[in-house]
């Protein structure tokens, strides 16, 4: 079973979803812009992916560059307040959790 934290308006996210669906395995799609995030959820996701909140921050189009001086805790709070600040897509799979940007990164999670 795969879980993708997905933004349907993002081409990379759509490509990763297509890769996952092509495996024939079940895929749970979480449209995080609709559901939002919680701070514990983000901390767990980033820890599982082995990245920091700063590495998960979407900067160029969402104004994340203005948050560069914030602590990790403050970044997570900003991400909870504005889910668009989280880069995408994240995939949780039996083989691990990754931020799948670029989309080819998902191949390491597929058997």
Secondary structure, DSSP 8 states (H G I E B T S, - for coil): -EEEEE-TT-HHHHHHHHHHHTTTS-EEEEEHHHH---HHHHHHHHHHHT--HHHHB--TTTTGGGGTTS-HHHHHHHHHH-GGGB-S-EEEETTEEEE--SGGGGGGG--
